[in-house]
């Protein structure tokens, strides 16, 4: 089985920029990027990120804002913050060299079981099995495991099987081969068993149950939220704030706004959220863009309005570095993907004609701040 799968991998493995890489730092970066992110997206961002931070020392010397900006578009920004924190720890206390074993790697920020096993096996040849969704699915079919994979008995059995079948002579290649198999052949629906190099050893295939293994769980309804946000203009500049470093989208900039409450109009919610977050009373002038976006556990419709200041005093609540910036500076800041789509549209059409001028009452917008 080992020989068959590795021969298939050698002949048909997916070509990726990080395949064949020997630098542990670069292997580590690729594995962190690949967590919960499509391979196609990582292909695009891997090279530019390493061009910006070519060594572990360069990453450790960077600011959080610089790393988040380079990570923009990859999502799950906690990965980028932990990547930087781990680089700082390795540079400061471990002589600039990544540990070579999975237990030692797991002591670093951001290194869970998957990342530690992947880096240890690929970069250092440690015979440790990677267990991700692709591996679990393949192993479940090999063993015809029809129990709930979220429960400990089935999960433990699959993890033990993944370790037992691992090729100790080529652990990194083996792990990548199984992950490739799950991504291209042993896929969730309609697995391609006729071209599978290890179908001979698959109990689910022998029993004609490959389409029913693993057992599928019913998906819970995904919550949806309407979000009202504002491009608040003052003298041709727009208001942005940075989210706290911890939590969802931590450290990224955004436009002031938040969830629409029951019974509120979008414009009223926009004005209320801006007041609560910034201390400013604004006139919501017009809807600029509506963007649909999906996160892991919920979806949003982002309604972005143009608005101008009518009173109040600028103060930050729940955000950091709240300030007006020229539109030319927006490209230098890291924004969530939904906000970046709004900024792309803004770059195409420009600010509203009144953004640099007076408000409806003849005062200059924001003169009270």
Secondary structure in CASP SS format (residue, H / E / C, confidence):
PFRMAT SS
TARGET T0000
AUTHOR 0000-0000-0000
METHOD secondary structure of the structure
MODEL  1
X C 1.00
X H 1.00
X H 1.00
X H 1.00
X H 1.00
X H 1.00
X H 1.00
X H 1.00
X H 1.00
X H 1.00
X H 1.00
X H 1.00
X C 1.00
X C 1.00
X C 1.00
X C 1.00
X C 1.00
X C 1.00
X C 1.00
X C 1.00
X C 1.00
X C 1.00
X C 1.00
X H 1.00
X H 1.00
X H 1.00
X H 1.00
X H 1.00
X H 1.00
X H 1.00
X H 1.00
X H 1.00
X H 1.00
X H 1.00
X C 1.00
X C 1.00
X C 1.00
X C 1.00
X H 1.00
X H 1.00
X H 1.00
X H 1.00
X H 1.00
X H 1.00
X H 1.00
X H 1.00
X H 1.00
X H 1.00
X H 1.00
X H 1.00
X H 1.00
X H 1.00
X C 1.00
X C 1.00
X C 1.00
X H 1.00
X H 1.00
X H 1.00
X H 1.00
X H 1.00
X H 1.00
X C 1.00
X C 1.00
X H 1.00
X H 1.00
X H 1.00
X H 1.00
X H 1.00
X H 1.00
X H 1.00
X H 1.00
X C 1.00
X C 1.00
X C 1.00
X C 1.00
X C 1.00
X C 1.00
X H 1.00
X H 1.00
X H 1.00
X H 1.00
X H 1.00
X H 1.00
X H 1.00
X H 1.00
X H 1.00
X H 1.00
X H 1.00
X H 1.00
X H 1.00
X H 1.00
X H 1.00
X H 1.00
X C 1.00
X C 1.00
X C 1.00
X C 1.00
X C 1.00
X C 1.00
X C 1.00
X C 1.00
X H 1.00
X H 1.00
X H 1.00
X H 1.00
X C 1.00
X C 1.00
X C 1.00
X C 1.00
X C 1.00
X C 1.00
X C 1.00
X H 1.00
X H 1.00
X H 1.00
X H 1.00
X H 1.00
X H 1.00
X H 1.00
X H 1.00
X H 1.00
X H 1.00
X H 1.00
X H 1.00
X C 1.00
X C 1.00
X C 1.00
X C 1.00
X C 1.00
X C 1.00
X C 1.00
X C 1.00
X H 1.00
X H 1.00
X H 1.00
X H 1.00
X H 1.00
X H 1.00
X H 1.00
X H 1.00
X H 1.00
X H 1.00
X H 1.00
X C 1.00
X C 1.00
X C 1.00
X C 1.00
X C 1.00
X C 1.00
X C 1.00
X C 1.00
X H 1.00
X H 1.00
X H 1.00
X H 1.00
X H 1.00
X H 1.00
X H 1.00
X H 1.00
X H 1.00
X H 1.00
X H 1.00
X H 1.00
X H 1.00
X H 1.00
X C 1.00
X C 1.00
X C 1.00
X C 1.00
X C 1.00
X H 1.00
X H 1.00
X H 1.00
X H 1.00
X H 1.00
X H 1.00
X H 1.00
X H 1.00
X H 1.00
X H 1.00
X H 1.00
X H 1.00
X H 1.00
X H 1.00
X C 1.00
X C 1.00
X C 1.00
X C 1.00
X C 1.00
X C 1.00
X C 1.00
X C 1.00
X H 1.00
X H 1.00
X H 1.00
X C 1.00
X C 1.00
X C 1.00
X H 1.00
X H 1.00
X H 1.00
X C 1.00
X H 1.00
X H 1.00
X H 1.00
X H 1.00
X C 1.00
X C 1.00
X C 1.00
X C 1.00
X C 1.00
X C 1.00
X C 1.00
X C 1.00
X C 1.00
X C 1.00
X C 1.00
X C 1.00
X C 1.00
X C 1.00
X C 1.00
X C 1.00
X E 1.00
X E 1.00
X E 1.00
X E 1.00
X E 1.00
X E 1.00
X E 1.00
X E 1.00
X E 1.00
X E 1.00
X E 1.00
X E 1.00
X C 1.00
X C 1.00
X E 1.00
X E 1.00
X E 1.00
X E 1.00
X E 1.00
X E 1.00
X E 1.00
X C 1.00
X C 1.00
X C 1.00
X C 1.00
X C 1.00
X C 1.00
X C 1.00
X C 1.00
X C 1.00
X E 1.00
X E 1.00
X C 1.00
X C 1.00
X E 1.00
X E 1.00
X E 1.00
X C 1.00
X C 1.00
X C 1.00
X C 1.00
X C 1.00
X C 1.00
X H 1.00
X H 1.00
X H 1.00
X H 1.00
X H 1.00
X H 1.00
X H 1.00
X H 1.00
X H 1.00
X H 1.00
X H 1.00
X H 1.00
X H 1.00
X C 1.00
X E 1.00
X E 1.00
X E 1.00
X E 1.00
X E 1.00
X E 1.00
X E 1.00
X E 1.00
X E 1.00
X E 1.00
X E 1.00
X E 1.00
X E 1.00
X E 1.00
X E 1.00
X C 1.00
X C 1.00
X C 1.00
X E 1.00
X E 1.00
X E 1.00
X E 1.00
X E 1.00
X E 1.00
X E 1.00
X E 1.00
X E 1.00
X E 1.00
X E 1.00
X E 1.00
X E 1.00
X E 1.00
X E 1.00
X C 1.00
X C 1.00
X C 1.00
X C 1.00
X C 1.00
X C 1.00
X E 1.00
X E 1.00
X E 1.00
X E 1.00
X E 1.00
X E 1.00
X E 1.00
X E 1.00
X H 1.00
X H 1.00
X H 1.00
X H 1.00
X H 1.00
X H 1.00
X C 1.00
X C 1.00
X E 1.00
X C 1.00
X H 1.00
X H 1.00
X H 1.00
X H 1.00
X H 1.00
X H 1.00
X H 1.00
X H 1.00
X H 1.00
X H 1.00
X H 1.00
X H 1.00
X H 1.00
X C 1.00
X C 1.00
X C 1.00
X C 1.00
X C 1.00
X C 1.00
X C 1.00
X C 1.00
X E 1.00
X C 1.00
X C 1.00
X C 1.00
X C 1.00
X C 1.00
X E 1.00
X C 1.00
X C 1.00
X C 1.00
X C 1.00
X C 1.00
END
